[in-house]
Amino acid sequence: MNTKKIAEYRALLEVTKTATLKELKTIYRNCVKDCHPDKFTDEAEKLAAEEKSLLIIEAYHFLVSIAPETLEKTKAAYTATTTTSAIEDFYFEKGVLYVTFLDGSTYEYFGIPKNTYVKMINAESPSRFARRHIYNQFLYRSASKLVAAE
């Protein structure tokens, strides 16, 4: 998931970065209602509507996970993890840095330049490097619930 995909999700739901959770929910419900597969009789239209519905659901859940209100609600736990827990493991894929902490938390960081990731790999202390250059610099979301659900 890169920042381009986040922009595509916002465009799909026609929302801005500052959309509230309430606005997201209303827009999501209206979008799903408008393209619900049961509204169509033609099989091709039904399949297209089903695909769009799944994309809308995916976009909604993702945007809720990075919404300012969501991040604010979880800020205390996030700060506790990033300031007191060392990194257990981390990897980089398609502009996203995945970090698992010793306390069991997992976070995804978006828009990380590859050279920043390389610097983190080569750092004497990846935890210290991340505290200085990643944790409060990049958009993130908790992936702990996502990992637990898989």
Backbone as a printed PyTorch tensor [residue, N CA C, xyz], in Angstrom:
tensor([[[  0.8500,  -1.1770,   0.0000],
         [  0.0000,   0.0000,   0.0000],
         [  0.8920,   1.2360,   0.0000]],

        [[  0.8500,   1.9700,  -1.0640],
         [  1.6570,   3.1830,  -1.1330],
         [  0.7570,   4.4170,  -1.0660]],

        [[  1.3710,   5.5820,  -1.0570],
         [  0.5920,   6.8190,  -0.9220],
         [ -0.3050,   7.0440,  -2.1340]],

        [[  0.0650,   6.5180,  -3.2920],
         [ -0.7840,   6.6320,  -4.4820],
         [ -2.1000,   5.8800,  -4.2520]],

        [[ -2.0130,   4.7070,  -3.6470],
         [ -3.2090,   3.9040,  -3.3640],
         [ -4.1110,   4.6280,  -2.3610]],

        [[ -3.5210,   5.2760,  -1.3830],
         [ -4.3000,   6.0440,  -0.4130],
         [ -5.0640,   7.1500,  -1.1470]],

        [[ -4.3970,   7.8290,  -2.0720],
         [ -5.0480,   8.8810,  -2.8670],
         [ -6.1810,   8.2910,  -3.7050]],

        [[ -5.9770,   7.0970,  -4.2570],
         [ -7.0300,   6.4320,  -5.0350],
         [ -8.2360,   6.1010,  -4.1500]],

        [[ -7.9810,   5.6370,  -2.9320],
         [ -9.0770,   5.3490,  -2.0040],
         [ -9.8700,   6.6180,  -1.6950]],

        [[ -9.1460,   7.7130,  -1.4470],
         [ -9.8230,   8.9810,  -1.1540],
         [-10.6350,   9.4490,  -2.3500]],

        [[-10.0750,   9.2850,  -3.5440],
         [-10.7870,   9.6900,  -4.7640],
         [-12.0300,   8.8210,  -4.9840]],

        [[-11.9090,   7.5280,  -4.7360],
         [-13.0400,   6.6130,  -4.9010],
         [-14.2180,   7.0330,  -4.0260]],

        [[-13.9260,   7.3740,  -2.7750],
         [-14.9880,   7.7850,  -1.8500],
         [-15.2440,   9.2930,  -1.8900]],

        [[-14.4260,   9.9940,  -2.6850],
         [-14.5440,  11.4490,  -2.8210],
         [-14.4590,  12.1510,  -1.4650]],

        [[-13.3900,  11.8410,  -0.7350],
         [-13.1550,  12.4620,   0.5690],
         [-11.7700,  13.0980,   0.5950]],

        [[-11.5680,  13.9950,   1.5390],
         [-10.2700,  14.6400,   1.7130],
         [ -9.5410,  13.9790,   2.8840]],

        [[ -8.3090,  14.4090,   3.1100],
         [ -7.5100,  13.8990,   4.2320],
         [ -8.1710,  14.2140,   5.5660]],

        [[ -8.9630,  15.2660,   5.6020],
         [ -9.5350,  15.7250,   6.8640],
         [-10.9450,  15.1930,   7.1250]],

        [[-11.4190,  14.2610,   6.3160],
         [-12.7610,  13.7110,   6.5180],
         [-12.8670,  13.0860,   7.9090]],

        [[-13.9650,  13.3900,   8.5950],
         [-14.1820,  12.8190,   9.9240],
         [-14.6850,  11.3870,   9.7830]],

        [[-14.6480,  10.6490,  10.8700],
         [-15.1560,   9.2810,  10.8450],
         [-16.6420,   9.2620,  10.5010]],

        [[-17.3650,  10.2390,  11.0130],
         [-18.8060,  10.3210,  10.7340],
         [-19.0430,  10.5580,   9.2400]],

        [[-18.2740,  11.4680,   8.6500],
         [-18.4020,  11.7360,   7.2100],
         [-18.0370,  10.4960,   6.3970]],

        [[-16.9530,   9.8310,   6.7800],
         [-16.5420,   8.6090,   6.0780],
         [-17.6460,   7.5600,   6.1110]],

        [[-18.2510,   7.3900,   7.2720],
         [-19.2940,   6.3780,   7.4220],
         [-20.4980,   6.6910,   6.5380]],

        [[-20.9150,   7.9540,   6.5170],
         [-22.0640,   8.3650,   5.7030],
         [-21.7620,   8.1580,   4.2200]],

        [[-20.5950,   8.5980,   3.7840],
         [-20.2080,   8.4610,   2.3780],
         [-20.1010,   6.9840,   2.0060]],

        [[-19.5070,   6.2110,   2.8770],
         [-19.3620,   4.7710,   2.6480],
         [-20.7340,   4.1160,   2.4650]],

        [[-21.6510,   4.3930,   3.3680],
         [-22.9870,   3.7910,   3.2840],
         [-23.6890,   4.1790,   1.9920]],

        [[-23.5740,   5.4450,   1.6040],
         [-24.2110,   5.8940,   0.3650],
         [-23.5850,   5.2250,  -0.8580]],

        [[-22.2740,   5.0980,  -0.8640],
         [-21.5710,   4.4520,  -1.9890],
         [-21.9800,   2.9860,  -2.1170]],

        [[-22.0130,   2.2940,  -0.9990],
         [-22.3800,   0.8790,  -1.0180],
         [-23.8320,   0.7180,  -1.4700]],

        [[-24.6820,   1.6030,  -1.0080],
         [-26.0920,   1.5600,  -1.4020],
         [-26.2420,   1.7850,  -2.9120]],

        [[-25.4860,   2.7590,  -3.4400],
         [-25.5740,   3.1030,  -4.8640],
         [-25.1000,   1.9870,  -5.7830]],

        [[-24.1360,   1.2230,  -5.3430],
         [-23.5950,   0.1850,  -6.2420],
         [-23.8300,  -1.2260,  -5.7190]],

        [[-24.8460,  -1.3930,  -4.8980],
         [-25.1290,  -2.7240,  -4.3690],
         [-25.5080,  -3.6680,  -5.5040]],

        [[-24.9140,  -4.8550,  -5.5450],
         [-25.1790,  -5.7970,  -6.6420],
         [-26.6490,  -6.1750,  -6.8110]],

        [[-27.4270,  -6.1580,  -5.7400],
         [-28.8410,  -6.5170,  -5.8250],
         [-29.6700,  -5.5060,  -6.6140]],

        [[-29.1090,  -4.3260,  -6.8690],
         [-29.8250,  -3.3060,  -7.6330],
         [-29.8200,  -3.5970,  -9.1430]],

        [[-28.9900,  -4.5540,  -9.5530],
         [-28.8160,  -4.8200, -10.9800],
         [-29.3530,  -6.1910, -11.3610]],

        [[-29.9340,  -6.2790, -12.5580],
         [-30.4510,  -7.5570, -13.0300],
         [-29.4990,  -8.2040, -14.0270]],

        [[-28.8000,  -7.3720, -14.8060],
         [-27.8290,  -7.8770, -15.7660],
         [-26.6440,  -8.4820, -15.0210]],

        [[-26.2480,  -9.6910, -15.4380],
         [-25.1740, -10.4080, -14.7340],
         [-23.8460,  -9.6500, -14.7670]],

        [[-23.5190,  -9.0540, -15.9140],
         [-22.2630,  -8.2980, -16.0330],
         [-22.2840,  -7.0740, -15.1180]],

        [[-23.4220,  -6.3850, -15.0720],
         [-23.5470,  -5.2170, -14.1810],
         [-23.4580,  -5.6410, -12.7240]],

        [[-24.0560,  -6.7860, -12.4130],
         [-24.0040,  -7.3150, -11.0400],
         [-22.5580,  -7.5810, -10.6130]],

        [[-21.7920,  -8.2270, -11.4970],
         [-20.3920,  -8.5370, -11.1890],
         [-19.5710,  -7.2620, -11.0310]],

        [[-19.8010,  -6.2880, -11.9070],
         [-19.0810,  -5.0110, -11.8110],
         [-19.4250,  -4.3090, -10.5000]],

        [[-20.7170,  -4.3370, -10.1350],
         [-21.1550,  -3.7060,  -8.8880],
         [-20.5500,  -4.4130,  -7.6790]],

        [[-20.4500,  -5.7300,  -7.7580],
         [-19.8600,  -6.4950,  -6.6590],
         [-18.3820,  -6.1330,  -6.4820]],

        [[-17.6470,  -6.0340,  -7.5910],
         [-16.2360,  -5.6450,  -7.5310],
         [-16.0780,  -4.2530,  -6.9380]],

        [[-16.9330,  -3.3250,  -7.3990],
         [-16.8480,  -1.9550,  -6.8890],
         [-17.1910,  -1.9160,  -5.4050]],

        [[-18.1910,  -2.6830,  -5.0010],
         [-18.5780,  -2.7450,  -3.5840],
         [-17.4110,  -3.2120,  -2.7210]],

        [[-16.7170,  -4.2410,  -3.1850],
         [-15.5670,  -4.7580,  -2.4250],
         [-14.4650,  -3.7150,  -2.3250]],

        [[-14.2400,  -2.9830,  -3.4070],
         [-13.2280,  -1.9310,  -3.4020],
         [-13.6260,  -0.8000,  -2.4440]],

        [[-14.9060,  -0.4590,  -2.4310],
         [-15.4080,   0.5880,  -1.5330],
         [-15.2290,   0.1580,  -0.0760]],

        [[-15.5390,  -1.0820,   0.2140],
         [-15.3840,  -1.6050,   1.5770],
         [-13.9160,  -1.5520,   1.9990]],

        [[-13.0320,  -2.0010,   1.1060],
         [-11.5900,  -1.9770,   1.3810],
         [-11.1090,  -0.5430,   1.6280]],

        [[-11.5390,   0.3840,   0.7620],
         [-11.1410,   1.7910,   0.8940],
         [-11.6340,   2.3700,   2.2150]],

        [[-12.8720,   2.1040,   2.5570],
         [-13.4590,   2.6270,   3.7930],
         [-12.6740,   2.1440,   5.0160]],

        [[-12.4630,   0.8510,   5.1010],
         [-11.7590,   0.3050,   6.2750],
         [-10.3380,   0.8530,   6.3720]],

        [[ -9.6790,   0.9840,   5.2370],
         [ -8.3280,   1.5220,   5.2690],
         [ -8.3400,   2.9790,   5.7190]],

        [[ -9.2180,   3.7930,   5.1150],
         [ -9.2550,   5.2190,   5.4610],
         [ -9.6570,   5.4440,   6.9180]],

        [[-10.5140,   4.5960,   7.4520],
         [-10.8600,   4.6890,   8.8790],
         [ -9.6130,   4.4230,   9.7310]],

        [[ -8.7870,   3.4660,   9.3020],
         [ -7.6050,   3.1040,  10.0990],
         [ -6.5500,   4.2060,  10.1390]],

        [[ -6.5590,   5.1200,   9.1470],
         [ -5.5650,   6.2070,   9.1450],
         [ -6.2030,   7.5720,   9.4130]],

        [[ -7.4880,   7.5860,   9.7200],
         [ -8.1820,   8.8520,   9.9870],
         [ -7.5870,   9.5270,  11.2220]],

        [[ -7.5060,  10.8590,  11.2030],
         [ -6.9560,  11.5820,  12.3640],
         [ -7.6320,  11.1930,  13.6850]],

        [[ -8.9550,  10.9920,  13.6700],
         [ -9.6620,  10.6150,  14.9050],
         [ -9.2030,   9.2450,  15.4200]],

        [[ -9.0130,   8.3090,  14.5060],
         [ -8.5560,   6.9700,  14.8890],
         [ -7.1550,   7.0490,  15.4750]],

        [[ -6.2750,   7.7900,  14.7940],
         [ -4.9010,   7.9140,  15.2770],
         [ -4.8490,   8.6320,  16.6250]],

        [[ -5.7140,   9.6140,  16.8050],
         [ -5.7520,  10.3510,  18.0740],
         [ -6.2030,   9.4350,  19.2170]],

        [[ -7.1950,   8.5770,  18.9290],
         [ -7.7080,   7.6460,  19.9390],
         [ -6.6470,   6.6580,  20.4070]],

        [[ -5.7580,   6.2850,  19.4980],
         [ -4.7590,   5.2690,  19.8140],
         [ -3.3690,   5.8580,  20.0720]],

        [[ -3.2890,   7.1800,  20.1210],
         [ -1.9910,   7.8620,  20.2400],
         [ -1.2190,   7.4660,  21.5060]],

        [[ -1.8970,   7.3360,  22.6240],
         [ -1.2080,   6.9940,  23.8760],
         [ -0.5440,   5.6210,  23.7740]],

        [[ -1.2700,   4.6430,  23.2580],
         [ -0.7050,   3.2970,  23.1120],
         [  0.4290,   3.3050,  22.0950]],

        [[  0.2420,   4.0550,  21.0060],
         [  1.2740,   4.1500,  19.9700],
         [  2.5470,   4.7750,  20.5460]],

        [[  2.3830,   5.8670,  21.2750],
         [  3.5300,   6.5550,  21.8670],
         [  4.2390,   5.6490,  22.8670]],

        [[  3.4770,   4.9300,  23.6710],
         [  4.0840,   4.0100,  24.6390],
         [  4.9100,   2.9450,  23.9190]],

        [[  4.3600,   2.3930,  22.8560],
         [  5.0810,   1.3620,  22.1030],
         [  6.3440,   1.9260,  21.4770]],

        [[  6.2270,   3.0550,  20.7680],
         [  7.3700,   3.5740,  20.0140],
         [  8.4590,   4.1790,  20.8960]],

        [[  8.1200,   4.5230,  22.1220],
         [  9.1400,   5.1010,  23.0000],
         [  9.7470,   4.0860,  23.9710]],

        [[  9.0490,   2.9840,  24.2390],
         [  9.5590,   2.0450,  25.2410],
         [  9.8580,   0.6460,  24.7290]],

        [[  9.3000,   0.2710,  23.5910],
         [  9.4990,  -1.0890,  23.1000],
         [ 10.4890,  -1.1170,  21.9420]],

        [[ 11.3830,  -2.0750,  21.9790],
         [ 12.3460,  -2.2280,  20.8820],
         [ 11.6760,  -2.9410,  19.7110]],

        [[ 12.3130,  -2.8520,  18.5670],
         [ 11.8090,  -3.5090,  17.3640],
         [ 12.1870,  -4.9810,  17.4070]],

        [[ 11.2060,  -5.8330,  17.1730],
         [ 11.4560,  -7.2700,  17.0740],
         [ 11.8490,  -7.6190,  15.6360]],

        [[ 11.1080,  -7.0540,  14.6690],
         [ 11.3620,  -7.3510,  13.2670],
         [ 10.8070,  -6.2080,  12.4140]],

        [[ 11.3540,  -6.0400,  11.2200],
         [ 10.8310,  -5.0470,  10.2890],
         [ 11.1950,  -5.4370,   8.8650]],

        [[ 10.3410,  -5.0300,   7.9290],
         [ 10.6490,  -5.2410,   6.5160],
         [  9.9510,  -4.1670,   5.6980]],

        [[ 10.3660,  -4.0610,   4.4590],
         [  9.9330,  -2.9900,   3.5730],
         [  9.3700,  -3.6100,   2.2980]],

        [[  8.1790,  -3.1320,   1.8930],
         [  7.5660,  -3.6480,   0.6750],
         [  6.7150,  -2.5670,   0.0360]],

        [[  7.0410,  -2.2130,  -1.2090],
         [  6.2620,  -1.2550,  -1.9990],
         [  6.0090,   0.0630,  -1.2680]],

        [[  7.0460,   0.6300,  -0.6900],
         [  6.9130,   1.9260,  -0.0340],
         [  6.3190,   1.8760,   1.3570]],

        [[  6.0750,   0.6810,   1.8680],
         [  5.5010,   0.5260,   3.2070],
         [  6.5140,  -0.1970,   4.0930]],

        [[  6.7490,   0.3840,   5.2580],
         [  7.6260,  -0.2330,   6.2480],
         [  6.7390,  -0.9080,   7.2940]],

        [[  6.9600,  -2.1890,   7.5060],
         [  6.2090,  -2.9630,   8.4910],
         [  7.1190,  -3.1810,   9.6900]],

        [[  6.6600,  -2.7640,  10.8700],
         [  7.4740,  -2.8830,  12.0760],
         [  6.7000,  -3.6590,  13.1380]],

        [[  7.3310,  -4.7140,  13.6520],
         [  6.7610,  -5.4730,  14.7620],
         [  7.6220,  -5.1910,  15.9840]],

        [[  6.9650,  -4.8400,  17.0780],
         [  7.6640,  -4.4920,  18.3150],
         [  7.6580,  -5.6640,  19.2820]],

        [[  8.5800,  -5.6170,  20.2420],
         [  8.6660,  -6.6770,  21.2460],
         [  7.4110,  -6.7850,  22.1060]],

        [[  6.6360,  -5.6800,  22.1970],
         [  5.3920,  -5.7490,  22.9840],
         [  4.2520,  -6.4020,  22.1970]],

        [[  4.5260,  -6.8540,  20.9610],
         [  3.5180,  -7.5390,  20.1550],
         [  2.7740,  -6.6410,  19.1780]],

        [[  2.9730,  -5.3400,  19.2750],
         [  2.3140,  -4.4090,  18.3590],
         [  2.9700,  -4.4530,  16.9900]],

        [[  2.1650,  -4.2340,  15.9680],
         [  2.6750,  -4.1310,  14.6000],
         [  2.0950,  -2.8780,  13.9680]],

        [[  2.9360,  -2.1080,  13.2900],
         [  2.5050,  -0.8900,  12.6080],
         [  3.0150,  -0.8710,  11.1780]],

        [[  2.2470,  -0.2190,  10.3200],
         [  2.6320,   0.0090,   8.9340],
         [  2.8910,   1.5000,   8.7740]],

        [[  3.9830,   1.8410,   8.1010],
         [  4.3400,   3.2400,   7.8450],
         [  4.3600,   3.4440,   6.3360]],

        [[  3.6720,   4.4990,   5.8690],
         [  3.4710,   4.7050,   4.4360],
         [  4.3460,   5.8160,   3.8750]],

        [[  4.7740,   5.6240,   2.6220],
         [  5.5590,   6.6380,   1.9300],
         [  7.0140,   6.6870,   2.3400]],

        [[  7.5240,   5.6060,   2.8820],
         [  8.9260,   5.5610,   3.3190],
         [  9.8230,   5.4690,   2.0790]],

        [[ 10.7540,   6.4030,   1.9180],
         [ 11.6940,   6.2930,   0.8000],
         [ 12.6140,   5.0850,   1.0070]],

        [[ 12.9620,   4.4330,  -0.0800],
         [ 13.8160,   3.2460,   0.0160],
         [ 15.1420,   3.5710,   0.7000]],

        [[ 15.6990,   4.7600,   0.4260],
         [ 16.9880,   5.1050,   1.0510],
         [ 16.8580,   5.2470,   2.5700]],

        [[ 15.7000,   5.6480,   3.0590],
         [ 15.4760,   5.7190,   4.5100],
         [ 15.4720,   4.3100,   5.1030]],

        [[ 14.8280,   3.3910,   4.3890],
         [ 14.8070,   1.9970,   4.8400],
         [ 16.2270,   1.4240,   4.8710]],

        [[ 17.0110,   1.7140,   3.8460],
         [ 18.3980,   1.2270,   3.7920],
         [ 19.1940,   1.7870,   4.9750]],

        [[ 18.9800,   3.0690,   5.2830],
         [ 19.6660,   3.6700,   6.4360],
         [ 19.2500,   2.9720,   7.7330]],

        [[ 17.9810,   2.5880,   7.8270],
         [ 17.4970,   1.9020,   9.0210],
         [ 18.1700,   0.5330,   9.1550]],

        [[ 18.2920,  -0.1790,   8.0400],
         [ 18.9530,  -1.4900,   8.0500],
         [ 20.3920,  -1.3480,   8.5450]],

        [[ 21.0670,  -0.3100,   8.0660],
         [ 22.4810,  -0.1160,   8.3830],
         [ 22.7300,   0.6050,   9.7130]],

        [[ 21.6740,   1.0600,  10.3500],
         [ 21.8290,   1.7900,  11.6130],
         [ 22.3270,   0.8580,  12.7140]],

        [[ 23.1220,   1.4170,  13.6050],
         [ 23.6090,   0.6490,  14.7510],
         [ 22.4190,   0.1650,  15.5840]],

        [[ 21.4230,   1.0540,  15.7250],
         [ 20.2000,   0.6990,  16.4510],
         [ 18.9960,   1.0820,  15.5900]],

        [[ 18.3740,   0.1010,  14.9130],
         [ 17.1850,   0.4070,  14.1130],
         [ 16.0700,   1.0640,  14.9410]],

        [[ 15.9450,   0.6750,  16.2060],
         [ 14.9120,   1.2820,  17.0660],
         [ 15.1690,   2.7720,  17.2620]],

        [[ 16.4060,   3.1220,  17.5490],
         [ 16.7480,   4.5340,  17.7390],
         [ 16.5740,   5.3080,  16.4280]],

        [[ 17.0080,   4.7160,  15.3240],
         [ 16.8540,   5.3600,  14.0160],
         [ 15.3760,   5.6360,  13.7290]],

        [[ 14.5410,   4.6310,  13.9600],
         [ 13.1050,   4.7780,  13.6910],
         [ 12.4770,   5.8480,  14.5840]],

        [[ 12.8870,   5.8930,  15.8560],
         [ 12.3610,   6.9270,  16.7590],
         [ 12.6940,   8.3250,  16.2370]],

        [[ 13.8710,   8.4760,  15.6760],
         [ 14.3160,   9.7900,  15.2000],
         [ 13.7790,  10.1420,  13.8210]],

        [[ 13.6160,   9.1530,  12.9380],
         [ 13.3620,   9.4550,  11.5320],
         [ 12.0650,   8.8930,  10.9460]],

        [[ 11.3390,   8.0670,  11.6880],
         [ 10.1640,   7.4280,  11.0930],
         [  8.8900,   7.6180,  11.9100]],

        [[  8.9190,   7.2680,  13.1820],
         [  7.6910,   7.1750,  13.9620],
         [  6.7890,   8.4030,  13.9100]],

        [[  7.3060,   9.5740,  14.0100],
         [  6.4480,  10.7570,  14.0080],
         [  6.5550,  11.5640,  12.7170]],

        [[  7.1630,  10.9530,  11.6960],
         [  7.3640,  11.6440,  10.4200],
         [  6.4260,  11.1440,   9.3230]],

        [[  5.9800,   9.8990,   9.4230],
         [  5.2240,   9.2830,   8.3440],
         [  3.8400,   8.8400,   8.8030]],

        [[  2.9250,   8.8010,   7.8450],
         [  1.5790,   8.3040,   8.0980],
         [  1.6920,   6.8320,   8.4870]],

        [[  0.9340,   6.4110,   9.4860],
         [  1.0050,   5.0390,   9.9570],
         [ -0.3690,   4.5410,  10.3310]],

        [[ -0.4660,   3.2530,  10.5210],
         [ -1.6670,   2.6480,  11.1160],
         [ -1.2500,   1.3850,  11.8440]],

        [[ -2.0550,   1.0410,  12.8080],
         [ -1.8150,  -0.1960,  13.5450],
         [ -2.1840,  -1.3620,  12.6480]],

        [[ -1.3120,  -2.3290,  12.5750],
         [ -1.5960,  -3.5370,  11.8040],
         [ -1.7790,  -4.7330,  12.7250]],

        [[ -1.7500,  -4.4980,  14.0280],
         [ -1.8620,  -5.5980,  14.9980],
         [ -3.1610,  -6.3660,  14.8220]],

        [[ -4.2670,  -5.6450,  14.6700],
         [ -5.5650,  -6.3140,  14.5050],
         [ -5.6190,  -7.0360,  13.1700]],

        [[ -4.9960,  -6.4530,  12.1470],
         [ -4.9940,  -7.0820,  10.8270],
         [ -4.2420,  -8.3990,  10.8530]],

        [[ -3.1040,  -8.4110,  11.5290],
         [ -2.2880,  -9.6160,  11.6260],
         [ -3.0310, -10.6690,  12.4250]],

        [[ -3.6870, -10.2670,  13.5100],
         [ -4.4160, -11.2110,  14.3600],
         [ -5.5890, -11.8320,  13.6140]],

        [[ -6.1710, -11.0810,  12.6770],
         [ -7.3400, -11.5750,  11.9470],
         [ -6.9550, -12.5950,  10.8730]],

        [[ -5.7200, -12.5720,  10.4410],
         [ -5.3090, -13.4820,   9.3430],
         [ -5.1220, -14.8920,   9.8010]]])
